[in-house]
Every structure is written in structure tokens, then in C-alpha cells.
Amino acid sequence: MQIQIQHVEEVKERLSGAYKKALVLMQEKVNRASLFLQSKIVQGLAAGTYGIKSRRGSAGLAGSVRVTPSEIQGDLVEGFVTGAGGTSWYGKVHEFGGTRSYTIEPTSAKALAWKPFGSSGSVGKQSAFAFTRDVIFARKVIHPPLPQRRWMGEPVSEGKADVVKIINEIKSEQLF
């Protein structure tokens, strides 16, 4: 029995074209998946779903969530969703949790003042509190480390199945 394949160069060229088309389609799917994740993260911040709420709109943490368009590098298609850049550096502290306490002192007054919200207003050893008509005054306060609030990690984990579905759509695309 003899098997012959004719027109090998033509087949090779068609396969190469399909491969290139598959990479471009994959790039489109990665971009779509990245936009989906960006939207999920921003919506979660707007709703306060992950323990923090972006109150400043596009000037705050939600405005720092950006999509970097995907690129094809050899056999790799890579895209990114980033956040907590620039003036929103504090987003990294929320995402990973704080590592140390920090001092809060007044900048334009002699004391800090606030109304307690759902707390007994207990006095700390390192702060001098005074209570007057449901208002707390202090010369400084020592804030404990911030807890971890995964405002990017959680939506990414929750959206994983949707991202896989978007990427797998390439299986139904016509490549030839």
C-alpha cells in the first residue's frame, strides 16, 4: 500500500494561513475577555461588593482599572487587566492587605473629629480621645493594618468560567 500527499506546499500554506487566523481570532477573544473582567471589577467596586466602594468614579480606584490590548508574540497571545496604578496606589493595599499600622494626624486643624459609626468609641492607649455630643476628637489615631479585600482577585475568580467560555468560542470559528 502506498500513500501519497500531493500539493504539499499548498496544504502547508493553507495550514499556515489557518494558524495565523486562529492567532488573530484568539487575540480578539482575549481582548473581549479582558473587557469583560474590567467591567466585572468596576461594577463590583461601584456596588461595594468586595468590601470597598469606589466613591470618586473615574478619578478613584474604579478609574484605575484598565485593559491593555492583547498582543501576539510568537505562539503566545497575551492581554492584561490592571488596576491600582497612579494616584490609586492604595488599591494594592486593599487587594493584598496592609502590613503595618499607620498614624493619622490632622493636616489643617489641631484635632481630628468624627462621629462614631457602630462602635463603642473605645479609647486606645496611643490616642487621646474626648467625647462630646456623639463626636470623637483626637490629636492623632493609630489605624490598624487594613484587612485584605480582594477587589480584583475575587471578580477574576468569579468570572473564570465566563472567560473560558469566551476563549473557547474560537472552536466554533471557521479557520479555512
N, C-alpha and C positions, 0 to 999 in steps of 0.2 A: 504494500500500500504506500502510495506517495501522496504527500500533501504539499501543495504549492500555494504561496501567497503572492499574488501579482499586485502590481501598483503599490509597492511598499512605501515609496516616498509620498504618494498621495494620502495613504492611510495615516502615515506619520504626521503629515501636515494637518490633516483633519483633527487628529487627536491633540495636536499642539494647540490648534485653534479652540477646541473644546476646553482644554485645560486653562487657557488664558481667559476664556469666557467664564469658566467656573470661578476663577480668582476674582474677576470683576463682580460677579454676582455675590460672592462671599463678602466682598468689600461693601456692597450695598446693604447686605443683611447685617453686617457688623455695625454699620452706621445707624441702621434702623433700631437695632437692639440697644445701642448706646443712647439714642434719643429716648427710647422707652424707659431706660434706667434713670436718665436725667429727670424725666417727667415724674417718675415714681418718687424719687428723692425729694424734689421740690414740693410736690403735693404733700408728702409726709411732713415736711418742715412747716408748710402753711397750716396744716391741721394740728400740729403739735403731737403727732403720732408717736414719735420716738423720744419723747421726754424734753425736747426743746422746740421752741416755736420761733420761726424767723419773723420778727415783727417789723423789719425795715425793708421788706420786699426785695427788690433787685439790688439794693445797697447793702443788704445783710448777707447772712450765710446762704440763703437760697440763691442769691445772685452770684455766688462764687462757684456754683455747680455748673461746670462747662463740659462740653463734648469736644474732644479732639478728633477730627475726621480720621477715619481709618486709612492706613497706608499698606500697600503691598510691598513686601521686602522678600524677594525670592519666593519661597513656598509659604511664607507667613503673612497673614492678614491680621493687622493689629490696630485696635482703636482704644480710646480711653475716655472715662468719665472721671473728672477730678473735681475736688471741692476744697474749701478752706484755704484758698490762696489769698494773697494780698492782704487787705485790711481785715479779712475774715480768718486770720490765723487761729483764732480761738476755737474754730471748728475741729481742729486736730485734738485739742484738749478734751472736747466733748466726746469725740469718737473713741479715743483711747483711754480717757480718764486722766485726772490730774495726778501728779506725783508728789506734790507738796502743798502745804498750807500757804496762804499769802495774806498780806496785810492790806486792808482797805482804809485809807485815810482821806479826810476831806481835802479838796483842792481849792475851793473858793469860800469856805466858811470855817468857823472854829470847831464845828462838830458835825457828825453825820446825824441824820434824823430819818426815821421811818416808822411806819405803823406795822405792828406785828401781824403776821398772817398765819393763823392756825397754829401758833406756837405759844408756849408759856412765857417766852421772853426771859429765859434763864440767863443768869449772869455768868460770864466766863471769867477765869482768873486773869487773863491777859487784857481784858477790856473793862472800861469803866462805864457802866450803863446807868442811865437815870430814866425813870418812867414818869411821864406827865400826860394825863388825859389820853391814854392809849397811843402815845407817841414815845418811841425809844430814841434817846440821844446817846452818842458815844464819840469819844475823841478818835478812836480807831477800833477796828474789829479784826480778828484773825479768822479768815474764812478757811474752812477745811478743804482738803483736795476735792475737786469735782468728781462725781461718780462717772463711770463710763456710760455714755448714751450713744449707741451706735446708729447715728442718723444716716450714714452711708451704707454701712455693713448690713444692717437689717433689711433695707429695701432691696439691696442686691441679692441677699439670700432668699428673700421672699419672691423676687422676680426671676429667679434662676430658671424655673420651668418655662416661663414665657420667653425668655431669651433663647433657650434651647429650641423651642418651637419655631421662633423666628429664623434661627440659623438653619434648622432642618428643612425649612421651606425650599431650600436650594435643591433638595432631592426631587422635587416635582418640576423643576425648571427644564426646559428643552435646551440641551447643550449642543446638539448637532443640527 
